Amino acid sequence: MQSMSKHSKSKTVDERLAEIRERLSDARRLSGLTQTAIAEAMELSNSQYSRLESGSTEMTLRQFLIACEEVHLDPAAVLGAHEEAAVQSLRRRLVETETKLAAIHRVLGKKDAWET
C-alpha cells in the first residue's frame, strides 16, 4: 500500500484529547464561567470537574456535550472538524452549481425556444 495520509501521521490520541481539553478550558475562561459552573451543569463536584479539565480523569461523551453547550461551542469545532465541515459545504455547493448548470445547458440545447 502507498503512504498514509497526512492526518494519520499527526498527533496521538492523547495529544488530541489534551487539545480538546485546552479548547474547552479556554472557552470556559473566555465565557467568564468558573469550573464550578460547568461542574454544576454536569452534576459533578468542582474537584471532579477539575480532574476532567486537567486530564487526570477522562470525560464522557455526555460530559463533553454538556461542556460544549455551557460554553456555546459546536462540538464538531471543538473536535477540530471545522475543516471537514468546510469541505462538506463546498461539496454541497458544487453539486448545487452543477445542477443549475445542467438545467441551463438543457434550456440552451433547445434553440427553438430562444429563436424568434
N, CA, C and O atoms as CSV, one atom per row, in Angstrom:
chain,resi,resn,atom,element,x,y,z
A,1,MET,N,N,0.814,-1.189,0.000
A,1,MET,CA,C,0.000,0.000,0.000
A,1,MET,C,C,0.856,1.249,0.000
A,1,MET,O,O,1.986,1.246,0.488
A,2,GLN,N,N,0.308,2.311,-0.549
A,2,GLN,CA,C,1.000,3.594,-0.640
A,2,GLN,C,C,1.068,4.244,0.738
A,2,GLN,O,O,0.609,3.664,1.723
A,3,SER,N,N,1.622,5.412,0.809
A,3,SER,CA,C,1.811,6.114,2.075
A,3,SER,C,C,0.486,6.476,2.742
A,3,SER,O,O,-0.554,6.561,2.090
A,4,MET,N,N,0.549,6.682,4.039
A,4,MET,CA,C,-0.626,7.056,4.816
A,4,MET,C,C,-0.903,8.537,4.620
A,4,MET,O,O,-0.020,9.287,4.205
A,5,SER,N,N,-2.110,8.956,4.913
A,5,SER,CA,C,-2.465,10.359,4.750
A,5,SER,C,C,-1.711,11.229,5.746
A,5,SER,O,O,-1.174,10.752,6.746
A,6,LYS,N,N,-1.691,12.502,5.442
A,6,LYS,CA,C,-1.017,13.482,6.295
A,6,LYS,C,C,-1.580,13.454,7.710
A,6,LYS,O,O,-0.837,13.598,8.682
A,7,HIS,N,N,-2.892,13.269,7.824
A,7,HIS,CA,C,-3.537,13.306,9.140
A,7,HIS,C,C,-3.197,12.084,9.988
A,7,HIS,O,O,-3.142,12.194,11.213
A,8,SER,N,N,-2.969,10.925,9.375
A,8,SER,CA,C,-2.715,9.733,10.160
A,8,SER,C,C,-1.336,9.783,10.819
A,8,SER,O,O,-1.103,9.056,11.785
A,9,LYS,N,N,-0.422,10.609,10.333
A,9,LYS,CA,C,0.897,10.746,10.937
A,9,LYS,C,C,0.886,11.820,12.014
A,9,LYS,O,O,1.875,11.998,12.724
A,10,SER,N,N,-0.204,12.520,12.136
A,10,SER,CA,C,-0.237,13.679,13.023
A,10,SER,C,C,-0.188,13.272,14.482
A,10,SER,O,O,0.577,12.383,14.856
A,11,LYS,N,N,-0.969,13.892,15.278
A,11,LYS,CA,C,-0.889,13.776,16.727
A,11,LYS,C,C,-1.481,12.460,17.237
A,11,LYS,O,O,-2.331,11.834,16.603
A,12,THR,N,N,-0.988,12.078,18.413
A,12,THR,CA,C,-1.522,10.890,19.069
A,12,THR,C,C,-2.898,11.213,19.647
A,12,THR,O,O,-3.283,12.379,19.741
A,13,VAL,N,N,-3.615,10.201,20.023
A,13,VAL,CA,C,-4.929,10.393,20.632
A,13,VAL,C,C,-4.800,11.211,21.912
A,13,VAL,O,O,-5.613,12.099,22.167
A,14,ASP,N,N,-3.792,10.918,22.708
A,14,ASP,CA,C,-3.605,11.673,23.954
A,14,ASP,C,C,-3.330,13.148,23.688
A,14,ASP,O,O,-3.823,14.012,24.413
A,15,GLU,N,N,-2.548,13.441,22.657
A,15,GLU,CA,C,-2.279,14.836,22.301
A,15,GLU,C,C,-3.556,15.530,21.821
A,15,GLU,O,O,-3.805,16.688,22.157
A,16,ARG,N,N,-4.350,14.820,21.043
A,16,ARG,CA,C,-5.602,15.397,20.555
A,16,ARG,C,C,-6.579,15.631,21.701
A,16,ARG,O,O,-7.268,16.651,21.730
A,17,LEU,N,N,-6.644,14.692,22.647
A,17,LEU,CA,C,-7.516,14.880,23.809
A,17,LEU,C,C,-7.062,16.080,24.638
A,17,LEU,O,O,-7.893,16.833,25.146
A,18,ALA,N,N,-5.765,16.260,24.774
A,18,ALA,CA,C,-5.236,17.412,25.519
A,18,ALA,C,C,-5.645,18.713,24.832
A,18,ALA,O,O,-6.003,19.681,25.504
A,19,GLU,N,N,-5.596,18.745,23.505
A,19,GLU,CA,C,-6.016,19.946,22.772
A,19,GLU,C,C,-7.498,20.229,22.976
A,19,GLU,O,O,-7.897,21.383,23.131
A,20,ILE,N,N,-8.309,19.184,22.977
A,20,ILE,CA,C,-9.753,19.351,23.189
A,20,ILE,C,C,-10.014,19.911,24.580
A,20,ILE,O,O,-10.819,20.827,24.744
A,21,ARG,N,N,-9.333,19.359,25.584
A,21,ARG,CA,C,-9.490,19.877,26.950
A,21,ARG,C,C,-9.066,21.334,27.022
A,21,ARG,O,O,-9.707,22.147,27.688
A,22,GLU,N,N,-7.983,21.657,26.332
A,22,GLU,CA,C,-7.494,23.039,26.334
A,22,GLU,C,C,-8.502,23.980,25.661
A,22,GLU,O,O,-8.742,25.082,26.152
A,23,ARG,N,N,-9.086,23.553,24.550
A,23,ARG,CA,C,-10.097,24.381,23.869
A,23,ARG,C,C,-11.286,24.635,24.791
A,23,ARG,O,O,-11.781,25.758,24.886
A,24,LEU,N,N,-11.736,23.583,25.469
A,24,LEU,CA,C,-12.877,23.740,26.381
A,24,LEU,C,C,-12.519,24.644,27.555
A,24,LEU,O,O,-13.314,25.495,27.954
A,25,SER,N,N,-11.341,24.461,28.096
A,25,SER,CA,C,-10.902,25.289,29.221
A,25,SER,C,C,-10.787,26.755,28.808
A,25,SER,O,O,-11.238,27.648,29.525
A,26,ASP,N,N,-10.173,26.994,27.636
A,26,ASP,CA,C,-10.046,28.369,27.131
A,26,ASP,C,C,-11.423,28.993,26.914
A,26,ASP,O,O,-11.654,30.145,27.282
A,27,ALA,N,N,-12.332,28.228,26.315
A,27,ALA,CA,C,-13.680,28.743,26.046
A,27,ALA,C,C,-14.409,29.038,27.351
A,27,ALA,O,O,-15.140,30.023,27.449
A,28,ARG,N,N,-14.208,28.185,28.350
A,28,ARG,CA,C,-14.840,28.407,29.650
A,28,ARG,C,C,-14.366,29.729,30.243
A,28,ARG,O,O,-15.170,30.541,30.699
A,29,ARG,N,N,-13.044,29.935,30.231
A,29,ARG,CA,C,-12.489,31.173,30.794
A,29,ARG,C,C,-12.945,32.394,30.002
A,29,ARG,O,O,-13.309,33.416,30.585
A,30,LEU,N,N,-12.926,32.289,28.661
A,30,LEU,CA,C,-13.354,33.415,27.823
A,30,LEU,C,C,-14.834,33.735,28.021
A,30,LEU,O,O,-15.254,34.882,27.871
A,31,SER,N,N,-15.617,32.717,28.356
A,31,SER,CA,C,-17.045,32.921,28.616
A,31,SER,C,C,-17.291,33.510,29.997
A,31,SER,O,O,-18.416,33.889,30.325
A,32,GLY,N,N,-16.240,33.585,30.804
A,32,GLY,CA,C,-16.380,34.113,32.154
A,32,GLY,C,C,-16.970,33.103,33.126
A,32,GLY,O,O,-17.437,33.472,34.203
A,33,LEU,N,N,-16.949,31.826,32.747
A,33,LEU,CA,C,-17.506,30.782,33.610
A,33,LEU,C,C,-16.414,30.166,34.474
A,33,LEU,O,O,-15.253,30.076,34.075
A,34,THR,N,N,-16.814,29.749,35.655
A,34,THR,CA,C,-15.887,29.068,36.549
A,34,THR,C,C,-15.992,27.562,36.338
A,34,THR,O,O,-16.940,27.070,35.726
A,35,GLN,N,N,-15.006,26.846,36.853
A,35,GLN,CA,C,-15.080,25.387,36.826
A,35,GLN,C,C,-16.312,24.913,37.595
A,35,GLN,O,O,-16.939,23.920,37.225
A,36,THR,N,N,-16.648,25.614,38.643
A,36,THR,CA,C,-17.814,25.250,39.454
A,36,THR,C,C,-19.097,25.324,38.627
A,36,THR,O,O,-19.968,24.464,38.762
A,37,ALA,N,N,-19.220,26.334,37.781
A,37,ALA,CA,C,-20.425,26.480,36.960
A,37,ALA,C,C,-20.579,25.301,36.006
A,37,ALA,O,O,-21.677,24.768,35.845
A,38,ILE,N,N,-19.479,24.894,35.374
A,38,ILE,CA,C,-19.533,23.761,34.452
A,38,ILE,C,C,-19.777,22.476,35.237
A,38,ILE,O,O,-20.542,21.612,34.807
A,39,ALA,N,N,-19.125,22.355,36.386
A,39,ALA,CA,C,-19.303,21.170,37.228
A,39,ALA,C,C,-20.770,21.005,37.619
A,39,ALA,O,O,-21.305,19.897,37.584
A,40,GLU,N,N,-21.414,22.105,37.990
A,40,GLU,CA,C,-22.829,22.043,38.367
A,40,GLU,C,C,-23.693,21.595,37.193
A,40,GLU,O,O,-24.620,20.805,37.370
A,41,ALA,N,N,-23.395,22.094,36.000
A,41,ALA,CA,C,-24.161,21.682,34.818
A,41,ALA,C,C,-23.998,20.189,34.546
A,41,ALA,O,O,-24.917,19.535,34.055
A,42,MET,N,N,-22.826,19.662,34.868
A,42,MET,CA,C,-22.553,18.233,34.678
A,42,MET,C,C,-22.981,17.389,35.871
A,42,MET,O,O,-22.897,16.161,35.840
A,43,GLU,N,N,-23.442,18.065,36.926
A,43,GLU,CA,C,-23.811,17.405,38.184
A,43,GLU,C,C,-22.611,16.683,38.800
A,43,GLU,O,O,-22.697,15.541,39.251
A,44,LEU,N,N,-21.481,17.413,38.796
A,44,LEU,CA,C,-20.240,16.908,39.386
A,44,LEU,C,C,-19.771,17.874,40.466
A,44,LEU,O,O,-20.228,19.015,40.537
A,45,SER,N,N,-18.860,17.405,41.299
A,45,SER,CA,C,-18.227,18.318,42.252
A,45,SER,C,C,-17.176,19.132,41.500
A,45,SER,O,O,-16.761,18.770,40.399
A,46,ASN,N,N,-16.756,20.233,42.111
A,46,ASN,CA,C,-15.731,21.059,41.488
A,46,ASN,C,C,-14.442,20.262,41.283
A,46,ASN,O,O,-13.787,20.396,40.250
A,47,SER,N,N,-14.080,19.438,42.258
A,47,SER,CA,C,-12.836,18.662,42.139
A,47,SER,C,C,-12.955,17.610,41.030
A,47,SER,O,O,-11.981,17.337,40.328
A,48,GLN,N,N,-14.145,17.021,40.871
A,48,GLN,CA,C,-14.332,16.066,39.779
A,48,GLN,C,C,-14.168,16.761,38.421
A,48,GLN,O,O,-13.514,16.234,37.521
A,49,TYR,N,N,-14.764,17.937,38.287
A,49,TYR,CA,C,-14.624,18.659,37.025
A,49,TYR,C,C,-13.174,19.086,36.804
A,49,TYR,O,O,-12.667,19.004,35.685
A,50,SER,N,N,-12.517,19.534,37.848
A,50,SER,CA,C,-11.122,19.946,37.745
A,50,SER,C,C,-10.268,18.800,37.197
A,50,SER,O,O,-9.382,19.029,36.374
A,51,ARG,N,N,-10.525,17.579,37.645
A,51,ARG,CA,C,-9.789,16.411,37.147
A,51,ARG,C,C,-10.099,16.151,35.673
A,51,ARG,O,O,-9.226,15.721,34.919
A,52,LEU,N,N,-11.342,16.413,35.265
A,52,LEU,CA,C,-11.693,16.262,33.843
A,52,LEU,C,C,-10.919,17.267,32.996
A,52,LEU,O,O,-10.342,16.918,31.965
A,53,GLU,N,N,-10.918,18.502,33.442
A,53,GLU,CA,C,-10.270,19.568,32.678
A,53,GLU,C,C,-8.757,19.390,32.634
A,53,GLU,O,O,-8.121,19.743,31.641
A,54,SER,N,N,-8.178,18.849,33.692
A,54,SER,CA,C,-6.722,18.642,33.726
A,54,SER,C,C,-6.299,17.371,33.001
A,54,SER,O,O,-5.128,17.203,32.661
A,55,GLY,N,N,-7.252,16.480,32.766
A,55,GLY,CA,C,-6.939,15.246,32.057
A,55,GLY,C,C,-6.615,14.075,32.947
A,55,GLY,O,O,-6.283,13.001,32.446
A,56,SER,N,N,-6.700,14.241,34.247
A,56,SER,CA,C,-6.418,13.107,35.129
A,56,SER,C,C,-7.581,12.120,35.156
A,56,SER,O,O,-7.418,10.971,35.568
A,57,THR,N,N,-8.756,12.574,34.714
A,57,THR,CA,C,-9.924,11.708,34.536
A,57,THR,C,C,-10.462,11.954,33.139
A,57,THR,O,O,-10.516,13.095,32.679
A,58,GLU,N,N,-10.862,10.879,32.461
A,58,GLU,CA,C,-11.392,11.042,31.106
A,58,GLU,C,C,-12.845,11.497,31.143
A,58,GLU,O,O,-13.637,11.054,31.976
A,59,MET,N,N,-13.170,12.389,30.221
A,59,MET,CA,C,-14.507,12.953,30.094
A,59,MET,C,C,-15.381,12.006,29.268
A,59,MET,O,O,-14.934,11.464,28.257
A,60,THR,N,N,-16.618,11.814,29.702
A,60,THR,CA,C,-17.550,11.017,28.907
A,60,THR,C,C,-18.096,11.870,27.768
A,60,THR,O,O,-17.953,13.093,27.769
A,61,LEU,N,N,-18.708,11.228,26.822
A,61,LEU,CA,C,-19.320,11.960,25.715
A,61,LEU,C,C,-20.404,12.897,26.240
A,61,LEU,O,O,-20.514,14.034,25.783
A,62,ARG,N,N,-21.191,12.436,27.179
A,62,ARG,CA,C,-22.245,13.271,27.785
A,62,ARG,C,C,-21.637,14.517,28.416
A,62,ARG,O,O,-22.130,15.626,28.209
A,63,GLN,N,N,-20.571,14.336,29.182
A,63,GLN,CA,C,-19.915,15.463,29.832
A,63,GLN,C,C,-19.330,16.423,28.801
A,63,GLN,O,O,-19.412,17.639,28.972
A,64,PHE,N,N,-18.746,15.890,27.740
A,64,PHE,CA,C,-18.203,16.715,26.672
A,64,PHE,C,C,-19.297,17.571,26.038
A,64,PHE,O,O,-19.111,18.770,25.827
A,65,LEU,N,N,-20.433,16.954,25.738
A,65,LEU,CA,C,-21.532,17.692,25.117
A,65,LEU,C,C,-22.092,18.765,26.045
A,65,LEU,O,O,-22.438,19.855,25.590
A,66,ILE,N,N,-22.183,18.473,27.326
A,66,ILE,CA,C,-22.652,19.474,28.299
A,66,ILE,C,C,-21.661,20.630,28.360
A,66,ILE,O,O,-22.069,21.792,28.361
A,67,ALA,N,N,-20.367,20.328,28.411
A,67,ALA,CA,C,-19.355,21.385,28.469
A,67,ALA,C,C,-19.444,22.275,27.227
A,67,ALA,O,O,-19.382,23.500,27.333
A,68,CYS,N,N,-19.588,21.664,26.062
A,68,CYS,CA,C,-19.706,22.444,24.820
A,68,CYS,C,C,-20.938,23.343,24.861
A,68,CYS,O,O,-20.885,24.506,24.462
A,69,GLU,N,N,-22.036,22.795,25.345
A,69,GLU,CA,C,-23.277,23.573,25.437
A,69,GLU,C,C,-23.103,24.753,26.384
A,69,GLU,O,O,-23.542,25.863,26.083
A,70,GLU,N,N,-22.474,24.522,27.511
A,70,GLU,CA,C,-22.310,25.574,28.511
A,70,GLU,C,C,-21.450,26.734,28.006
A,70,GLU,O,O,-21.699,27.888,28.353
A,71,VAL,N,N,-20.442,26.431,27.190
A,71,VAL,CA,C,-19.549,27.490,26.690
A,71,VAL,C,C,-19.916,27.914,25.268
A,71,VAL,O,O,-19.183,28.662,24.621
A,72,HIS,N,N,-21.066,27.424,24.794
A,72,HIS,CA,C,-21.614,27.806,23.487
A,72,HIS,C,C,-20.661,27.499,22.330
A,72,HIS,O,O,-20.408,28.342,21.468
A,73,LEU,N,N,-20.138,26.266,22.335
A,73,LEU,CA,C,-19.265,25.823,21.256
A,73,LEU,C,C,-19.902,24.647,20.529
A,73,LEU,O,O,-20.555,23.801,21.140
A,74,ASP,N,N,-19.706,24.609,19.234
A,74,ASP,CA,C,-20.141,23.479,18.427
A,74,ASP,C,C,-19.183,22.324,18.707
A,74,ASP,O,O,-17.975,22.480,18.527
A,75,PRO,N,N,-19.688,21.173,19.143
A,75,PRO,CA,C,-18.796,20.043,19.438
A,75,PRO,C,C,-17.888,19.676,18.270
A,75,PRO,O,O,-16.740,19.286,18.479
A,76,ALA,N,N,-18.389,19.797,17.043
A,76,ALA,CA,C,-17.560,19.486,15.877
A,76,ALA,C,C,-16.370,20.427,15.781
A,76,ALA,O,O,-15.273,20.007,15.411
A,77,ALA,N,N,-16.578,21.678,16.106
A,77,ALA,CA,C,-15.479,22.658,16.064
A,77,ALA,C,C,-14.447,22.352,17.140
A,77,ALA,O,O,-13.245,22.482,16.909
A,78,VAL,N,N,-14.911,21.947,18.306
A,78,VAL,CA,C,-14.003,21.612,19.404
A,78,VAL,C,C,-13.151,20.404,19.024
A,78,VAL,O,O,-11.974,20.325,19.377
A,79,LEU,N,N,-13.754,19.473,18.306
A,79,LEU,CA,C,-13.035,18.276,17.887
A,79,LEU,C,C,-12.116,18.534,16.700
A,79,LEU,O,O,-11.374,17.647,16.279
A,80,GLY,N,N,-12.167,19.747,16.163
A,80,GLY,CA,C,-11.302,20.074,15.045
A,80,GLY,C,C,-11.884,19.668,13.710
A,80,GLY,O,O,-11.157,19.515,12.729
A,81,ALA,N,N,-13.190,19.494,13.670
A,81,ALA,CA,C,-13.847,19.052,12.443
A,81,ALA,C,C,-14.244,20.208,11.550
A,81,ALA,O,O,-14.923,19.999,10.544
A,82,HIS,N,N,-13.841,21.419,11.886
A,82,HIS,CA,C,-14.242,22.571,11.085
A,82,HIS,C,C,-13.762,22.467,9.646
A,82,HIS,O,O,-14.466,22.904,8.736
A,83,GLU,N,N,-12.585,21.900,9.416
A,83,GLU,CA,C,-12.113,21.736,8.051
A,83,GLU,C,C,-12.986,20.752,7.296
A,83,GLU,O,O,-13.313,20.979,6.131
A,84,GLU,N,N,-13.360,19.677,7.937
A,84,GLU,CA,C,-14.221,18.682,7.301
A,84,GLU,C,C,-15.583,19.296,6.977
A,84,GLU,O,O,-16.146,19.035,5.914
A,85,ALA,N,N,-16.103,20.098,7.878
A,85,ALA,CA,C,-17.388,20.755,7.629
A,85,ALA,C,C,-17.273,21.706,6.447
A,85,ALA,O,O,-18.198,21.811,5.641
A,86,ALA,N,N,-16.149,22.396,6.340
A,86,ALA,CA,C,-15.946,23.308,5.215
A,86,ALA,C,C,-15.893,22.538,3.902
A,86,ALA,O,O,-16.442,22.986,2.895
A,87,VAL,N,N,-15.247,21.400,3.909
A,87,VAL,CA,C,-15.177,20.575,2.707
A,87,VAL,C,C,-16.569,20.084,2.332
A,87,VAL,O,O,-16.930,20.100,1.156
A,88,GLN,N,N,-17.349,19.652,3.304
A,88,GLN,CA,C,-18.718,19.202,3.035
A,88,GLN,C,C,-19.556,20.331,2.465
A,88,GLN,O,O,-20.353,20.107,1.553
A,89,SER,N,N,-19.394,21.534,2.981
A,89,SER,CA,C,-20.124,22.685,2.479
A,89,SER,C,C,-19.746,22.970,1.028
A,89,SER,O,O,-20.610,23.244,0.194
A,90,LEU,N,N,-18.451,22.903,0.737
A,90,LEU,CA,C,-18.005,23.124,-0.638
A,90,LEU,C,C,-18.578,22.065,-1.588
A,90,LEU,O,O,-18.988,22.381,-2.705
A,91,ARG,N,N,-18.601,20.817,-1.135
A,91,ARG,CA,C,-19.167,19.744,-1.966
A,91,ARG,C,C,-20.642,19.989,-2.239
A,91,ARG,O,O,-21.105,19.819,-3.367
A,92,ARG,N,N,-21.373,20.382,-1.219
A,92,ARG,CA,C,-22.802,20.661,-1.375
A,92,ARG,C,C,-23.013,21.788,-2.381
A,92,ARG,O,O,-23.872,21.694,-3.258
A,93,ARG,N,N,-22.223,22.856,-2.249
A,93,ARG,CA,C,-22.352,23.985,-3.171
A,93,ARG,C,C,-21.972,23.595,-4.595
A,93,ARG,O,O,-22.576,24.080,-5.553
A,94,LEU,N,N,-20.976,22.722,-4.741
A,94,LEU,CA,C,-20.577,22.250,-6.063
A,94,LEU,C,C,-21.711,21.474,-6.719
A,94,LEU,O,O,-21.995,21.675,-7.900
A,95,VAL,N,N,-22.361,20.592,-5.969
A,95,VAL,CA,C,-23.481,19.818,-6.512
A,95,VAL,C,C,-24.615,20.751,-6.921
A,95,VAL,O,O,-25.221,20.562,-7.975
A,96,GLU,N,N,-24.906,21.751,-6.102
A,96,GLU,CA,C,-25.956,22.714,-6.442
A,96,GLU,C,C,-25.614,23.466,-7.725
A,96,GLU,O,O,-26.472,23.656,-8.588
A,97,THR,N,N,-24.365,23.888,-7.847
A,97,THR,CA,C,-23.940,24.617,-9.045
A,97,THR,C,C,-23.998,23.732,-10.277
A,97,THR,O,O,-24.441,24.170,-11.339
A,98,GLU,N,N,-23.553,22.487,-10.142
A,98,GLU,CA,C,-23.611,21.560,-11.277
A,98,GLU,C,C,-25.051,21.314,-11.717
A,98,GLU,O,O,-25.327,21.206,-12.911
A,99,THR,N,N,-25.962,21.226,-10.761
A,99,THR,CA,C,-27.379,21.031,-11.077
A,99,THR,C,C,-27.921,22.230,-11.850
A,99,THR,O,O,-28.643,22.061,-12.833
A,100,LYS,N,N,-27.580,23.422,-11.415
A,100,LYS,CA,C,-28.022,24.636,-12.112
A,100,LYS,C,C,-27.427,24.708,-13.517
A,100,LYS,O,O,-28.128,25.062,-14.465
A,101,LEU,N,N,-26.148,24.378,-13.663
A,101,LEU,CA,C,-25.515,24.402,-14.976
A,101,LEU,C,C,-26.144,23.375,-15.921
A,101,LEU,O,O,-26.319,23.641,-17.110
A,102,ALA,N,N,-26.478,22.216,-15.388
A,102,ALA,CA,C,-27.128,21.196,-16.215
A,102,ALA,C,C,-28.488,21.696,-16.701
A,102,ALA,O,O,-28.858,21.460,-17.852
A,103,ALA,N,N,-29.233,22.383,-15.835
A,103,ALA,CA,C,-30.538,22.928,-16.229
A,103,ALA,C,C,-30.368,24.003,-17.306
A,103,ALA,O,O,-31.132,24.042,-18.270
A,104,ILE,N,N,-29.380,24.861,-17.145
A,104,ILE,CA,C,-29.106,25.900,-18.147
A,104,ILE,C,C,-28.721,25.253,-19.475
A,104,ILE,O,O,-29.174,25.684,-20.535
A,105,HIS,N,N,-27.895,24.233,-19.415
A,105,HIS,CA,C,-27.465,23.536,-20.622
A,105,HIS,C,C,-28.663,22.919,-21.356
A,105,HIS,O,O,-28.741,22.972,-22.584
A,106,ARG,N,N,-29.586,22.339,-20.601
A,106,ARG,CA,C,-30.782,21.752,-21.222
A,106,ARG,C,C,-31.606,22.824,-21.925
A,106,ARG,O,O,-32.082,22.619,-23.041
A,107,VAL,N,N,-31.771,23.973,-21.260
A,107,VAL,CA,C,-32.558,25.058,-21.853
A,107,VAL,C,C,-31.865,25.579,-23.105
A,107,VAL,O,O,-32.516,25.785,-24.130
A,108,LEU,N,N,-30.566,25.793,-23.037
A,108,LEU,CA,C,-29.820,26.307,-24.186
A,108,LEU,C,C,-29.763,25.294,-25.329
A,108,LEU,O,O,-29.629,25.671,-26.493
A,109,GLY,N,N,-29.863,24.040,-25.000
A,109,GLY,CA,C,-29.860,23.000,-26.015
A,109,GLY,C,C,-31.121,23.025,-26.855
A,109,GLY,O,O,-31.143,22.476,-27.957
A,110,LYS,N,N,-32.153,23.645,-26.359
A,110,LYS,CA,C,-33.418,23.788,-27.090
A,110,LYS,C,C,-33.422,25.145,-27.771
A,110,LYS,O,O,-34.099,26.075,-27.332
A,111,LYS,N,N,-32.658,25.247,-28.849
A,111,LYS,CA,C,-32.511,26.546,-29.542
A,111,LYS,C,C,-33.826,27.120,-29.993
A,111,LYS,O,O,-33.995,28.339,-30.001
A,112,ASP,N,N,-34.755,26.283,-30.365
A,112,ASP,CA,C,-36.047,26.756,-30.866
A,112,ASP,C,C,-36.763,27.602,-29.820
A,112,ASP,O,O,-37.504,28.523,-30.164
A,113,ALA,N,N,-36.546,27.296,-28.561
A,113,ALA,CA,C,-37.217,28.048,-27.501
A,113,ALA,C,C,-36.702,29.475,-27.432
A,113,ALA,O,O,-37.424,30.357,-26.967
A,114,TRP,N,N,-35.474,29.734,-27.879
A,114,TRP,CA,C,-34.887,31.057,-27.797
A,114,TRP,C,C,-34.955,31.830,-29.121
A,114,TRP,O,O,-34.791,33.050,-29.145
A,115,GLU,N,N,-35.194,31.118,-30.201
A,115,GLU,CA,C,-35.236,31.780,-31.506
A,115,GLU,C,C,-36.620,32.345,-31.782
A,115,GLU,O,O,-37.623,31.767,-31.363
A,116,THR,N,N,-36.679,33.455,-32.475
A,116,THR,CA,C,-37.978,34.040,-32.824
A,116,THR,C,C,-38.245,33.927,-34.294
A,116,THR,O,O,-39.293,34.367,-34.766
